[in-house]
Amino acid sequence: MVSKPLFDNARYDFILDNGNKLLRIQVKTSHWKDEEHNAFIFNGYSQHSTGNGNKRMAYTNKEIDYFMTEKDDVFYLYPAEQEGFKEKCLRLFSKQANQPSIKWAKDYQFEEVIKNF
């Protein structure tokens, strides 16, 4: 079941109810990191215009549980972090596959993540 916030001031876009838990989801647009389409990036913050310019506010795990993004008709869920972040890169392919810092997109596919709930 999916629910939306009643007002626009919530930091999440919708709540996903999997029967055991209510998860706050923030939807983010992603874009390709490179021309080869090896990886894509999404932002971990919201941006608002103020009288003094733009203000960025990182999302934390106190406000949301997961980010949801989509690339090529595949949906991904990435967990929110305690300190927030500027952007995340999810990789589909890599020439250096054994790097432990790589965040593989397949590990964050909606169907894979939801299995652990």
MARMAR-31942 format. One record per atom (N, C-alpha, C): x negated, y, z negated; residue number from 0. Coordinates in steps of 0.1 Angstrom, whole numbers. Example, Ala and Ser with C-alpha at 12.3 -4.5 7.8 and 13.67 -1.06 7.14 Angstrom:
// residues 2
east_north_up_num
-132_-57_-78_0
-123_-45_-78_0
-132_-33_-78_0
-128_-22_-71_1
-137_-11_-71_1
-129_0_-79_1
//
This chain:
// residues 117
east_north_up_num
-8_-12_0_0
0_0_0_0
-9_12_0_0
-5_23_7_1
-12_35_8_1
-4_46_3_1
-9_55_-5_2
-2_67_-10_2
-11_79_-7_2
-4_91_-5_3
-10_103_-3_3
-8_112_-15_3
-18_122_-17_4
-16_131_-28_4
-4_140_-26_4
2_145_-36_5
14_154_-34_5
10_168_-30_5
-2_172_-35_6
-6_186_-31_6
-20_185_-24_6
-24_196_-18_7
-36_196_-10_7
-49_198_-18_7
-48_200_-31_8
-60_202_-39_8
-67_190_-44_8
-63_178_-41_9
-69_165_-45_9
-82_164_-37_9
-92_158_-43_10
-105_155_-36_10
-105_143_-27_10
-94_135_-28_11
-93_123_-20_11
-82_125_-10_11
-82_118_1_12
-72_119_12_12
-60_109_9_12
-63_97_4_13
-52_88_1_13
-57_78_-9_13
-47_71_-15_14
-50_61_-25_14
-46_47_-18_14
-55_38_-19_15
-53_24_-14_15
-50_15_-26_15
-39_9_-26_16
-35_0_-37_16
-36_-14_-31_16
-46_-22_-37_17
-48_-35_-32_17
-41_-46_-41_17
-33_-41_-50_18
-25_-51_-58_18
-32_-52_-72_18
-45_-49_-73_19
-52_-50_-85_19
-58_-37_-90_19
-60_-28_-81_20
-67_-16_-84_20
-62_-5_-74_20
-62_8_-79_21
-60_19_-71_21
-73_26_-67_21
-75_27_-54_22
-88_33_-50_22
-86_46_-43_22
-93_56_-47_23
-93_70_-41_23
-102_70_-29_23
-96_73_-17_24
-104_72_-5_24
-105_86_1_24
-117_90_5_25
-119_103_12_25
-123_99_27_25
-116_104_36_26
-118_101_51_26
-128_111_56_26
-138_106_63_27
-148_115_69_27
-151_111_84_27
-153_122_92_28
-156_120_106_28
-171_116_107_28
-174_107_116_29
-188_103_118_29
-192_107_132_29
-205_108_134_30
-210_111_147_30
-223_103_149_30
-226_100_162_31
-238_92_165_31
-251_99_160_31
-260_92_155_32
-273_97_151_32
-282_99_162_32
-281_90_172_33
-290_90_184_33
-283_87_197_33
-290_90_208_34
-284_87_221_34
-282_72_224_34
-289_64_217_35
-288_49_220_35
-276_43_212_35
-270_51_203_36
-259_46_195_36
-263_35_186_36
-275_36_180_37
-280_26_170_37
-275_29_156_37
-271_41_153_38
-266_44_140_38
-256_56_141_38
-248_57_130_39
-239_69_129_39
-240_75_115_39
-236_87_114_40
-238_95_102_40
-224_101_98_40
-222_102_85_41
-210_110_80_41
-215_118_68_41
-208_129_66_42
-211_138_55_42
-205_133_42_42
-212_136_31_43
-207_133_18_43
-202_145_10_43
-198_155_17_44
-194_168_10_44
-182_174_18_44
-175_183_11_45
-165_191_18_45
-171_205_19_45
-166_212_29_46
-171_226_31_46
-160_236_32_46
-161_247_25_47
-150_257_25_47
-156_270_27_47
-149_278_35_48
-153_292_37_48
-149_301_25_48
-158_309_21_49
-156_319_10_49
-160_333_15_49
-158_343_7_50
-162_356_10_50
-177_357_11_50
-184_348_6_51
-199_348_6_51
-205_338_15_51
-197_333_25_52
-202_323_34_52
-195_309_31_52
-202_299_35_53
-196_285_33_53
-201_279_20_53
-192_272_14_54
-196_265_1_54
-194_250_3_54
-205_242_0_55
-204_228_1_55
-203_222_-13_55
-194_212_-13_56
-192_205_-26_56
-193_190_-24_56
-203_184_-29_57
-205_169_-27_57
-195_162_-35_57
-190_151_-29_58
-181_142_-36_58
-189_133_-45_58
-183_130_-57_59
-189_120_-66_59
-180_109_-70_59
-185_99_-76_60
-176_88_-80_60
-167_91_-91_60
-167_103_-97_61
-157_107_-106_61
-145_113_-99_61
-146_116_-86_62
-135_122_-78_62
-129_112_-68_62
-138_104_-63_63
-133_94_-53_63
-140_81_-55_63
-135_70_-49_64
-141_57_-51_64
-149_53_-38_64
-143_56_-26_65
-149_53_-14_65
-147_64_-3_65
-157_64_6_66
-155_71_18_66
-151_61_29_66
-142_66_38_67
-138_58_49_67
-142_66_62_67
-148_59_71_68
-151_65_84_68
-149_54_94_68
-149_59_107_69
-146_50_118_69
-156_52_129_69
-160_42_136_70
-168_43_148_70
-164_32_157_70
-161_35_170_71
-157_25_180_71
-146_16_175_71
-136_21_169_72
-124_14_164_72
-127_4_153_72
-138_6_146_73
-141_-2_134_73
-141_7_122_73
-135_3_111_74
-134_11_99_74
-144_7_89_74
-150_16_82_75
-161_14_72_75
-157_20_59_75
-160_13_48_76
-158_18_34_76
-172_19_28_76
-176_31_23_77
-189_33_17_77
-186_38_3_77
-192_32_-8_78
-189_36_-21_78
-194_50_-24_78
-186_58_-32_79
-191_71_-37_79
-202_69_-47_79
-211_79_-48_80
-222_78_-58_80
-220_87_-69_80
-227_85_-80_81
-226_93_-92_81
-231_108_-89_81
-242_109_-82_82
-247_123_-79_82
-242_129_-66_82
-235_121_-58_83
-231_126_-45_83
-243_126_-35_83
-240_130_-23_84
-251_130_-13_84
-247_139_-1_84
-257_143_7_85
-254_152_18_85
-248_144_30_85
-255_133_33_86
-250_125_44_86
-255_111_43_86
-248_102_49_87
-252_88_49_87
-253_83_64_87
-263_74_66_88
-265_69_79_88
-262_54_78_88
-253_49_86_89
-251_34_87_89
-256_30_101_89
-264_19_100_90
-271_15_112_90
-265_2_118_90
-263_2_131_91
-258_-9_138_91
-270_-18_144_91
-280_-11_148_92
-292_-18_154_92
-305_-11_149_92
-316_-18_148_93
-328_-12_145_93
-340_-20_150_93
-350_-13_154_94
-362_-20_159_94
-370_-25_147_94
-368_-19_135_95
-375_-23_123_95
-365_-29_113_95
-361_-40_116_96
-350_-46_109_96
-353_-50_94_96
-365_-51_90_97
-368_-56_77_97
-370_-44_67_97
-366_-32_70_98
-367_-21_61_98
-356_-22_50_98
-360_-23_37_99
-350_-24_27_99
-341_-12_25_99
-345_0_30_100
-337_12_29_100
-326_13_39_100
-326_5_49_101
-315_5_59_101
-302_1_54_101
-292_10_56_102
-278_7_53_102
-272_1_65_102
-270_-12_66_103
-264_-19_77_103
-249_-17_78_103
-244_-12_89_104
-230_-9_90_104
-221_-21_88_104
-226_-33_92_105
-218_-45_91_105
-214_-48_76_105
-223_-44_67_106
-221_-46_52_106
-210_-37_47_106
-206_-27_54_107
-196_-17_49_107
-183_-17_57_107
-182_-27_66_108
-170_-29_74_108
-158_-31_64_108
-147_-25_67_109
-135_-25_58_109
-132_-39_53_109
-132_-48_63_110
-128_-62_60_110
-138_-69_50_110
-150_-65_51_111
-161_-71_42_111
-160_-65_28_111
-158_-52_28_112
-158_-45_15_112
-145_-49_7_112
-134_-50_14_113
-121_-53_7_113
-121_-67_1_113
-129_-76_6_114
-130_-90_1_114
-135_-90_-14_114
-143_-80_-18_115
-148_-79_-31_115
-139_-72_-42_115
-127_-69_-38_116
-118_-62_-47_116
-111_-72_-55_116
//
